[in-house]
Amino acid sequence: MTSIRFLQSQLEPNHPEFREGDEVVLAEGTYQGTVGIFLHLREDVNWADIAELNGSIRSHPVKWLALGPRP
C-alpha cells in the first residue's frame, strides 16, 4: 500500500502554478538567480525542464523554482 501512495505522489503535480511559457527563476540551489522559461514537468513531477537564457535546457527541482517578474 505504501508503494502505491509513493507512486501516486510521483505522478500528481504538486506545483500547478507553473505553466508552459512562464518566466521562472531559480530561487534556491546551486544556480540560484538563473532565469528561464518553464517548459514542462518531468515524468517525476518534482522536476521540471526550463529553457535557460543561454539556450540550455536543464532539469531543476520544482521546489527551487519561483515565477519570474511579470511585464
PyMOL Python script that loads the backbone (N, CA, C, O; Angstrom):
from pymol import cmd

cmd.read_pdbstr("""\
ATOM      1  N   MET A   1       0.817  -1.196   0.000  1.00  0.00           N
ATOM      2  CA  MET A   1       0.000   0.000   0.000  1.00  0.00           C
ATOM      3  C   MET A   1       0.864   1.264   0.000  1.00  0.00           C
ATOM      4  O   MET A   1       0.540   2.233  -0.687  1.00  0.00           O
ATOM      5  N   THR A   2       1.947   1.262   0.755  1.00  0.00           N
ATOM      6  CA  THR A   2       2.829   2.421   0.809  1.00  0.00           C
ATOM      7  C   THR A   2       3.430   2.714  -0.557  1.00  0.00           C
ATOM      8  O   THR A   2       3.543   3.877  -0.945  1.00  0.00           O
ATOM      9  N   SER A   3       3.817   1.672  -1.292  1.00  0.00           N
ATOM     10  CA  SER A   3       4.423   1.894  -2.600  1.00  0.00           C
ATOM     11  C   SER A   3       3.419   2.517  -3.580  1.00  0.00           C
ATOM     12  O   SER A   3       3.814   3.298  -4.446  1.00  0.00           O
ATOM     13  N   ILE A   4       2.147   2.188  -3.456  1.00  0.00           N
ATOM     14  CA  ILE A   4       1.130   2.799  -4.320  1.00  0.00           C
ATOM     15  C   ILE A   4       1.020   4.286  -4.014  1.00  0.00           C
ATOM     16  O   ILE A   4       0.938   5.101  -4.933  1.00  0.00           O
ATOM     17  N   ARG A   5       1.017   4.647  -2.746  1.00  0.00           N
ATOM     18  CA  ARG A   5       0.954   6.071  -2.385  1.00  0.00           C
ATOM     19  C   ARG A   5       2.180   6.817  -2.889  1.00  0.00           C
ATOM     20  O   ARG A   5       2.078   7.950  -3.360  1.00  0.00           O
ATOM     21  N   PHE A   6       3.355   6.166  -2.786  1.00  0.00           N
ATOM     22  CA  PHE A   6       4.584   6.790  -3.270  1.00  0.00           C
ATOM     23  C   PHE A   6       4.483   7.043  -4.767  1.00  0.00           C
ATOM     24  O   PHE A   6       4.814   8.132  -5.237  1.00  0.00           O
ATOM     25  N   LEU A   7       4.028   6.042  -5.521  1.00  0.00           N
ATOM     26  CA  LEU A   7       3.895   6.198  -6.968  1.00  0.00           C
ATOM     27  C   LEU A   7       2.898   7.293  -7.313  1.00  0.00           C
ATOM     28  O   LEU A   7       3.137   8.067  -8.241  1.00  0.00           O
ATOM     29  N   GLN A   8       1.794   7.378  -6.595  1.00  0.00           N
ATOM     30  CA  GLN A   8       0.818   8.435  -6.851  1.00  0.00           C
ATOM     31  C   GLN A   8       1.431   9.799  -6.595  1.00  0.00           C
ATOM     32  O   GLN A   8       1.183  10.739  -7.351  1.00  0.00           O
ATOM     33  N   SER A   9       2.226   9.924  -5.543  1.00  0.00           N
ATOM     34  CA  SER A   9       2.835  11.223  -5.242  1.00  0.00           C
ATOM     35  C   SER A   9       3.840  11.613  -6.313  1.00  0.00           C
ATOM     36  O   SER A   9       4.078  12.802  -6.524  1.00  0.00           O
ATOM     37  N   GLN A  10       4.437  10.637  -6.997  1.00  0.00           N
ATOM     38  CA  GLN A  10       5.388  10.932  -8.061  1.00  0.00           C
ATOM     39  C   GLN A  10       4.677  11.357  -9.345  1.00  0.00           C
ATOM     40  O   GLN A  10       5.284  12.010 -10.194  1.00  0.00           O
ATOM     41  N   LEU A  11       3.407  11.000  -9.500  1.00  0.00           N
ATOM     42  CA  LEU A  11       2.683  11.282 -10.731  1.00  0.00           C
ATOM     43  C   LEU A  11       1.752  12.479 -10.633  1.00  0.00           C
ATOM     44  O   LEU A  11       1.354  13.031 -11.660  1.00  0.00           O
ATOM     45  N   GLU A  12       1.402  12.886  -9.446  1.00  0.00           N
ATOM     46  CA  GLU A  12       0.475  14.003  -9.270  1.00  0.00           C
ATOM     47  C   GLU A  12       1.245  15.301  -9.122  1.00  0.00           C
ATOM     48  O   GLU A  12       2.104  15.407  -8.246  1.00  0.00           O
ATOM     49  N   PRO A  13       0.960  16.291  -9.956  1.00  0.00           N
ATOM     50  CA  PRO A  13       1.683  17.560  -9.839  1.00  0.00           C
ATOM     51  C   PRO A  13       1.388  18.256  -8.512  1.00  0.00           C
ATOM     52  O   PRO A  13       0.234  18.390  -8.105  1.00  0.00           O
ATOM     53  N   ASN A  14       2.449  18.692  -7.854  1.00  0.00           N
ATOM     54  CA  ASN A  14       2.321  19.437  -6.607  1.00  0.00           C
ATOM     55  C   ASN A  14       2.470  20.932  -6.858  1.00  0.00           C
ATOM     56  O   ASN A  14       2.386  21.725  -5.920  1.00  0.00           O
ATOM     57  N   HIS A  15       2.690  21.329  -8.108  1.00  0.00           N
ATOM     58  CA  HIS A  15       3.028  22.709  -8.429  1.00  0.00           C
ATOM     59  C   HIS A  15       2.239  23.191  -9.645  1.00  0.00           C
ATOM     60  O   HIS A  15       2.825  23.483 -10.687  1.00  0.00           O
ATOM     61  N   PRO A  16       0.920  23.275  -9.519  1.00  0.00           N
ATOM     62  CA  PRO A  16       0.104  23.655 -10.682  1.00  0.00           C
ATOM     63  C   PRO A  16       0.263  25.117 -11.090  1.00  0.00           C
ATOM     64  O   PRO A  16      -0.289  25.530 -12.110  1.00  0.00           O
ATOM     65  N   GLU A  17       1.009  25.910 -10.312  1.00  0.00           N
ATOM     66  CA  GLU A  17       1.126  27.331 -10.640  1.00  0.00           C
ATOM     67  C   GLU A  17       2.030  27.587 -11.844  1.00  0.00           C
ATOM     68  O   GLU A  17       1.999  28.682 -12.406  1.00  0.00           O
ATOM     69  N   PHE A  18       2.827  26.612 -12.249  1.00  0.00           N
ATOM     70  CA  PHE A  18       3.715  26.793 -13.398  1.00  0.00           C
ATOM     71  C   PHE A  18       3.039  26.281 -14.661  1.00  0.00           C
ATOM     72  O   PHE A  18       2.497  25.176 -14.697  1.00  0.00           O
ATOM     73  N   ARG A  19       3.086  27.120 -15.702  1.00  0.00           N
ATOM     74  CA  ARG A  19       2.517  26.742 -16.998  1.00  0.00           C
ATOM     75  C   ARG A  19       3.585  26.914 -18.070  1.00  0.00           C
ATOM     76  O   ARG A  19       4.492  27.735 -17.941  1.00  0.00           O
ATOM     77  N   GLU A  20       3.459  26.133 -19.115  1.00  0.00           N
ATOM     78  CA  GLU A  20       4.399  26.225 -20.223  1.00  0.00           C
ATOM     79  C   GLU A  20       4.504  27.675 -20.700  1.00  0.00           C
ATOM     80  O   GLU A  20       3.494  28.332 -20.949  1.00  0.00           O
ATOM     81  N   GLY A  21       5.727  28.155 -20.821  1.00  0.00           N
ATOM     82  CA  GLY A  21       5.968  29.519 -21.281  1.00  0.00           C
ATOM     83  C   GLY A  21       6.149  30.534 -20.169  1.00  0.00           C
ATOM     84  O   GLY A  21       6.546  31.667 -20.440  1.00  0.00           O
ATOM     85  N   ASP A  22       5.870  30.166 -18.922  1.00  0.00           N
ATOM     86  CA  ASP A  22       6.068  31.085 -17.797  1.00  0.00           C
ATOM     87  C   ASP A  22       7.549  31.403 -17.614  1.00  0.00           C
ATOM     88  O   ASP A  22       8.397  30.520 -17.738  1.00  0.00           O
ATOM     89  N   GLU A  23       7.853  32.652 -17.321  1.00  0.00           N
ATOM     90  CA  GLU A  23       9.213  33.014 -16.951  1.00  0.00           C
ATOM     91  C   GLU A  23       9.413  32.606 -15.497  1.00  0.00           C
ATOM     92  O   GLU A  23       8.608  32.941 -14.627  1.00  0.00           O
ATOM     93  N   VAL A  24      10.496  31.881 -15.248  1.00  0.00           N
ATOM     94  CA  VAL A  24      10.795  31.412 -13.902  1.00  0.00           C
ATOM     95  C   VAL A  24      12.225  31.789 -13.534  1.00  0.00           C
ATOM     96  O   VAL A  24      13.049  32.106 -14.392  1.00  0.00           O
ATOM     97  N   VAL A  25      12.487  31.745 -12.254  1.00  0.00           N
ATOM     98  CA  VAL A  25      13.826  31.996 -11.739  1.00  0.00           C
ATOM     99  C   VAL A  25      14.124  30.921 -10.699  1.00  0.00           C
ATOM    100  O   VAL A  25      13.238  30.507  -9.952  1.00  0.00           O
ATOM    101  N   LEU A  26      15.355  30.481 -10.658  1.00  0.00           N
ATOM    102  CA  LEU A  26      15.756  29.535  -9.618  1.00  0.00           C
ATOM    103  C   LEU A  26      15.951  30.322  -8.330  1.00  0.00           C
ATOM    104  O   LEU A  26      16.893  31.104  -8.201  1.00  0.00           O
ATOM    105  N   ALA A  27      15.060  30.108  -7.392  1.00  0.00           N
ATOM    106  CA  ALA A  27      15.081  30.842  -6.126  1.00  0.00           C
ATOM    107  C   ALA A  27      15.973  30.158  -5.092  1.00  0.00           C
ATOM    108  O   ALA A  27      16.327  30.757  -4.077  1.00  0.00           O
ATOM    109  N   GLU A  28      16.334  28.897  -5.356  1.00  0.00           N
ATOM    110  CA  GLU A  28      17.179  28.137  -4.438  1.00  0.00           C
ATOM    111  C   GLU A  28      18.154  27.304  -5.255  1.00  0.00           C
ATOM    112  O   GLU A  28      18.040  27.214  -6.477  1.00  0.00           O
ATOM    113  N   GLY A  29      19.102  26.703  -4.575  1.00  0.00           N
ATOM    114  CA  GLY A  29      20.001  25.756  -5.221  1.00  0.00           C
ATOM    115  C   GLY A  29      21.281  26.377  -5.737  1.00  0.00           C
ATOM    116  O   GLY A  29      21.541  27.568  -5.568  1.00  0.00           O
ATOM    117  N   THR A  30      22.065  25.533  -6.366  1.00  0.00           N
ATOM    118  CA  THR A  30      23.395  25.912  -6.846  1.00  0.00           C
ATOM    119  C   THR A  30      23.362  27.038  -7.871  1.00  0.00           C
ATOM    120  O   THR A  30      24.236  27.904  -7.878  1.00  0.00           O
ATOM    121  N   TYR A  31      22.355  27.024  -8.731  1.00  0.00           N
ATOM    122  CA  TYR A  31      22.263  28.025  -9.802  1.00  0.00           C
ATOM    123  C   TYR A  31      21.248  29.110  -9.475  1.00  0.00           C
ATOM    124  O   TYR A  31      20.577  29.632 -10.365  1.00  0.00           O
ATOM    125  N   GLN A  32      21.139  29.448  -8.194  1.00  0.00           N
ATOM    126  CA  GLN A  32      20.183  30.465  -7.736  1.00  0.00           C
ATOM    127  C   GLN A  32      20.346  31.736  -8.561  1.00  0.00           C
ATOM    128  O   GLN A  32      21.461  32.198  -8.803  1.00  0.00           O
ATOM    129  N   GLY A  33      19.205  32.295  -8.990  1.00  0.00           N
ATOM    130  CA  GLY A  33      19.211  33.512  -9.791  1.00  0.00           C
ATOM    131  C   GLY A  33      19.110  33.261 -11.287  1.00  0.00           C
ATOM    132  O   GLY A  33      18.894  34.197 -12.057  1.00  0.00           O
ATOM    133  N   THR A  34      19.262  32.003 -11.711  1.00  0.00           N
ATOM    134  CA  THR A  34      19.146  31.672 -13.132  1.00  0.00           C
ATOM    135  C   THR A  34      17.712  31.902 -13.595  1.00  0.00           C
ATOM    136  O   THR A  34      16.759  31.447 -12.962  1.00  0.00           O
ATOM    137  N   VAL A  35      17.576  32.615 -14.706  1.00  0.00           N
ATOM    138  CA  VAL A  35      16.263  32.914 -15.279  1.00  0.00           C
ATOM    139  C   VAL A  35      16.039  32.000 -16.472  1.00  0.00           C
ATOM    140  O   VAL A  35      16.974  31.680 -17.205  1.00  0.00           O
ATOM    141  N   GLY A  36      14.808  31.588 -16.660  1.00  0.00           N
ATOM    142  CA  GLY A  36      14.487  30.747 -17.806  1.00  0.00           C
ATOM    143  C   GLY A  36      13.006  30.709 -18.074  1.00  0.00           C
ATOM    144  O   GLY A  36      12.221  31.408 -17.433  1.00  0.00           O
ATOM    145  N   ILE A  37      12.630  29.877 -19.036  1.00  0.00           N
ATOM    146  CA  ILE A  37      11.231  29.688 -19.419  1.00  0.00           C
ATOM    147  C   ILE A  37      10.828  28.269 -19.043  1.00  0.00           C
ATOM    148  O   ILE A  37      11.498  27.302 -19.405  1.00  0.00           O
ATOM    149  N   PHE A  38       9.726  28.162 -18.310  1.00  0.00           N
ATOM    150  CA  PHE A  38       9.223  26.855 -17.901  1.00  0.00           C
ATOM    151  C   PHE A  38       8.737  26.110 -19.130  1.00  0.00           C
ATOM    152  O   PHE A  38       7.915  26.620 -19.891  1.00  0.00           O
ATOM    153  N   LEU A  39       9.256  24.879 -19.326  1.00  0.00           N
ATOM    154  CA  LEU A  39       8.841  24.071 -20.465  1.00  0.00           C
ATOM    155  C   LEU A  39       7.784  23.048 -20.068  1.00  0.00           C
ATOM    156  O   LEU A  39       6.685  23.036 -20.622  1.00  0.00           O
ATOM    157  N   HIS A  40       8.120  22.188 -19.106  1.00  0.00           N
ATOM    158  CA  HIS A  40       7.185  21.153 -18.677  1.00  0.00           C
ATOM    159  C   HIS A  40       7.748  20.427 -17.469  1.00  0.00           C
ATOM    160  O   HIS A  40       8.936  20.506 -17.157  1.00  0.00           O
ATOM    161  N   LEU A  41       6.841  19.711 -16.796  1.00  0.00           N
ATOM    162  CA  LEU A  41       7.259  18.841 -15.708  1.00  0.00           C
ATOM    163  C   LEU A  41       7.852  17.577 -16.312  1.00  0.00           C
ATOM    164  O   LEU A  41       7.492  17.175 -17.419  1.00  0.00           O
ATOM    165  N   ARG A  42       8.759  16.960 -15.576  1.00  0.00           N
ATOM    166  CA  ARG A  42       9.345  15.681 -15.990  1.00  0.00           C
ATOM    167  C   ARG A  42       8.395  14.552 -15.586  1.00  0.00           C
ATOM    168  O   ARG A  42       7.352  14.797 -14.980  1.00  0.00           O
ATOM    169  N   GLU A  43       8.764  13.318 -15.924  1.00  0.00           N
ATOM    170  CA  GLU A  43       7.961  12.170 -15.505  1.00  0.00           C
ATOM    171  C   GLU A  43       7.819  12.160 -13.988  1.00  0.00           C
ATOM    172  O   GLU A  43       6.741  11.890 -13.458  1.00  0.00           O
ATOM    173  N   ASP A  44       8.921  12.457 -13.291  1.00  0.00           N
ATOM    174  CA  ASP A  44       8.870  12.702 -11.844  1.00  0.00           C
ATOM    175  C   ASP A  44       8.466  14.167 -11.702  1.00  0.00           C
ATOM    176  O   ASP A  44       9.274  15.062 -11.951  1.00  0.00           O
ATOM    177  N   VAL A  45       7.235  14.411 -11.309  1.00  0.00           N
ATOM    178  CA  VAL A  45       6.685  15.770 -11.314  1.00  0.00           C
ATOM    179  C   VAL A  45       7.334  16.707 -10.303  1.00  0.00           C
ATOM    180  O   VAL A  45       6.950  17.873 -10.212  1.00  0.00           O
ATOM    181  N   ASN A  46       8.288  16.230  -9.559  1.00  0.00           N
ATOM    182  CA  ASN A  46       9.046  17.101  -8.663  1.00  0.00           C
ATOM    183  C   ASN A  46      10.198  17.779  -9.397  1.00  0.00           C
ATOM    184  O   ASN A  46      10.926  18.576  -8.807  1.00  0.00           O
ATOM    185  N   TRP A  47      10.365  17.469 -10.675  1.00  0.00           N
ATOM    186  CA  TRP A  47      11.415  18.048 -11.518  1.00  0.00           C
ATOM    187  C   TRP A  47      10.778  18.665 -12.753  1.00  0.00           C
ATOM    188  O   TRP A  47       9.752  18.194 -13.246  1.00  0.00           O
ATOM    189  N   ALA A  48      11.412  19.739 -13.248  1.00  0.00           N
ATOM    190  CA  ALA A  48      10.901  20.417 -14.439  1.00  0.00           C
ATOM    191  C   ALA A  48      12.056  20.785 -15.356  1.00  0.00           C
ATOM    192  O   ALA A  48      13.182  20.999 -14.906  1.00  0.00           O
ATOM    193  N   ASP A  49      11.761  20.856 -16.647  1.00  0.00           N
ATOM    194  CA  ASP A  49      12.721  21.361 -17.622  1.00  0.00           C
ATOM    195  C   ASP A  49      12.458  22.840 -17.828  1.00  0.00           C
ATOM    196  O   ASP A  49      11.315  23.271 -17.974  1.00  0.00           O
ATOM    197  N   ILE A  50      13.539  23.610 -17.837  1.00  0.00           N
ATOM    198  CA  ILE A  50      13.424  25.027 -18.184  1.00  0.00           C
ATOM    199  C   ILE A  50      14.440  25.338 -19.280  1.00  0.00           C
ATOM    200  O   ILE A  50      15.522  24.753 -19.332  1.00  0.00           O
ATOM    201  N   ALA A  51      14.073  26.259 -20.140  1.00  0.00           N
ATOM    202  CA  ALA A  51      14.985  26.761 -21.168  1.00  0.00           C
ATOM    203  C   ALA A  51      15.666  27.988 -20.568  1.00  0.00           C
ATOM    204  O   ALA A  51      15.023  29.007 -20.313  1.00  0.00           O
ATOM    205  N   GLU A  52      16.960  27.879 -20.350  1.00  0.00           N
ATOM    206  CA  GLU A  52      17.702  28.994 -19.763  1.00  0.00           C
ATOM    207  C   GLU A  52      18.041  30.009 -20.840  1.00  0.00           C
ATOM    208  O   GLU A  52      18.021  29.687 -22.028  1.00  0.00           O
ATOM    209  N   LEU A  53      18.350  31.218 -20.437  1.00  0.00           N
ATOM    210  CA  LEU A  53      18.581  32.299 -21.387  1.00  0.00           C
ATOM    211  C   LEU A  53      19.783  32.055 -22.288  1.00  0.00           C
ATOM    212  O   LEU A  53      19.872  32.639 -23.368  1.00  0.00           O
ATOM    213  N   ASN A  54      20.711  31.198 -21.857  1.00  0.00           N
ATOM    214  CA  ASN A  54      21.887  30.887 -22.678  1.00  0.00           C
ATOM    215  C   ASN A  54      21.588  29.798 -23.707  1.00  0.00           C
ATOM    216  O   ASN A  54      22.490  29.360 -24.421  1.00  0.00           O
ATOM    217  N   GLY A  55      20.326  29.355 -23.790  1.00  0.00           N
ATOM    218  CA  GLY A  55      19.931  28.346 -24.760  1.00  0.00           C
ATOM    219  C   GLY A  55      19.924  26.927 -24.231  1.00  0.00           C
ATOM    220  O   GLY A  55      19.430  26.023 -24.906  1.00  0.00           O
ATOM    221  N   SER A  56      20.460  26.709 -23.038  1.00  0.00           N
ATOM    222  CA  SER A  56      20.476  25.370 -22.450  1.00  0.00           C
ATOM    223  C   SER A  56      19.100  24.984 -21.943  1.00  0.00           C
ATOM    224  O   SER A  56      18.352  25.826 -21.444  1.00  0.00           O
ATOM    225  N   ILE A  57      18.771  23.713 -22.073  1.00  0.00           N
ATOM    226  CA  ILE A  57      17.565  23.172 -21.460  1.00  0.00           C
ATOM    227  C   ILE A  57      18.031  22.257 -20.350  1.00  0.00           C
ATOM    228  O   ILE A  57      18.735  21.276 -20.593  1.00  0.00           O
ATOM    229  N   ARG A  58      17.633  22.582 -19.123  1.00  0.00           N
ATOM    230  CA  ARG A  58      18.093  21.830 -17.959  1.00  0.00           C
ATOM    231  C   ARG A  58      16.927  21.480 -17.057  1.00  0.00           C
ATOM    232  O   ARG A  58      15.889  22.142 -17.049  1.00  0.00           O
ATOM    233  N   SER A  59      17.132  20.423 -16.303  1.00  0.00           N
ATOM    234  CA  SER A  59      16.135  19.986 -15.315  1.00  0.00           C
ATOM    235  C   SER A  59      16.520  20.520 -13.950  1.00  0.00           C
ATOM    236  O   SER A  59      17.691  20.510 -13.570  1.00  0.00           O
ATOM    237  N   HIS A  60      15.521  20.984 -13.221  1.00  0.00           N
ATOM    238  CA  HIS A  60      15.730  21.504 -11.875  1.00  0.00           C
ATOM    239  C   HIS A  60      14.583  21.042 -10.987  1.00  0.00           C
ATOM    240  O   HIS A  60      13.478  20.809 -11.478  1.00  0.00           O
ATOM    241  N   PRO A  61      14.828  20.907  -9.693  1.00  0.00           N
ATOM    242  CA  PRO A  61      13.723  20.581  -8.780  1.00  0.00           C
ATOM    243  C   PRO A  61      12.686  21.711  -8.808  1.00  0.00           C
ATOM    244  O   PRO A  61      13.038  22.888  -8.723  1.00  0.00           O
ATOM    245  N   VAL A  62      11.434  21.348  -8.924  1.00  0.00           N
ATOM    246  CA  VAL A  62      10.367  22.343  -8.985  1.00  0.00           C
ATOM    247  C   VAL A  62      10.345  23.189  -7.720  1.00  0.00           C
ATOM    248  O   VAL A  62      10.021  24.375  -7.777  1.00  0.00           O
ATOM    249  N   LYS A  63      10.685  22.595  -6.580  1.00  0.00           N
ATOM    250  CA  LYS A  63      10.646  23.365  -5.335  1.00  0.00           C
ATOM    251  C   LYS A  63      11.664  24.499  -5.328  1.00  0.00           C
ATOM    252  O   LYS A  63      11.576  25.391  -4.484  1.00  0.00           O
ATOM    253  N   TRP A  64      12.614  24.488  -6.234  1.00  0.00           N
ATOM    254  CA  TRP A  64      13.591  25.574  -6.333  1.00  0.00           C
ATOM    255  C   TRP A  64      13.102  26.712  -7.228  1.00  0.00           C
ATOM    256  O   TRP A  64      13.707  27.784  -7.236  1.00  0.00           O
ATOM    257  N   LEU A  65      12.023  26.503  -7.977  1.00  0.00           N
ATOM    258  CA  LEU A  65      11.560  27.492  -8.948  1.00  0.00           C
ATOM    259  C   LEU A  65      10.592  28.498  -8.311  1.00  0.00           C
ATOM    260  O   LEU A  65       9.842  28.184  -7.386  1.00  0.00           O
ATOM    261  N   ALA A  66      10.644  29.704  -8.844  1.00  0.00           N
ATOM    262  CA  ALA A  66       9.671  30.743  -8.493  1.00  0.00           C
ATOM    263  C   ALA A  66       9.281  31.430  -9.798  1.00  0.00           C
ATOM    264  O   ALA A  66      10.079  31.496 -10.734  1.00  0.00           O
ATOM    265  N   LEU A  67       8.061  31.939  -9.857  1.00  0.00           N
ATOM    266  CA  LEU A  67       7.654  32.698 -11.038  1.00  0.00           C
ATOM    267  C   LEU A  67       8.517  33.937 -11.165  1.00  0.00           C
ATOM    268  O   LEU A  67       8.816  34.608 -10.177  1.00  0.00           O
ATOM    269  N   GLY A  68       8.912  34.230 -12.392  1.00  0.00           N
ATOM    270  CA  GLY A  68       9.717  35.409 -12.659  1.00  0.00           C
ATOM    271  C   GLY A  68       8.868  36.666 -12.673  1.00  0.00           C
ATOM    272  O   GLY A  68       7.649  36.602 -12.515  1.00  0.00           O
ATOM    273  N   PRO A  69       9.508  37.800 -12.862  1.00  0.00           N
ATOM    274  CA  PRO A  69       8.768  39.065 -12.876  1.00  0.00           C
ATOM    275  C   PRO A  69       7.803  39.128 -14.047  1.00  0.00           C
ATOM    276  O   PRO A  69       8.108  38.651 -15.140  1.00  0.00           O
ATOM    277  N   ARG A  70       6.665  39.704 -13.820  1.00  0.00           N
ATOM    278  CA  ARG A  70       5.653  39.901 -14.866  1.00  0.00           C
ATOM    279  C   ARG A  70       5.902  41.247 -15.545  1.00  0.00           C
ATOM    280  O   ARG A  70       6.304  42.209 -14.890  1.00  0.00           O
ATOM    281  N   PRO A  71       5.663  41.317 -16.857  1.00  0.00           N
ATOM    282  CA  PRO A  71       5.847  42.614 -17.549  1.00  0.00           C
ATOM    283  C   PRO A  71       4.847  43.650 -17.104  1.00  0.00           C
ATOM    284  O   PRO A  71       4.871  44.781 -17.590  1.00  0.00           O
TER     285      PRO A  71
END
""", "prot")
cmd.dss("prot")
cmd.show_as("cartoon", "prot")
cmd.util.cbc("prot")
cmd.orient("prot")
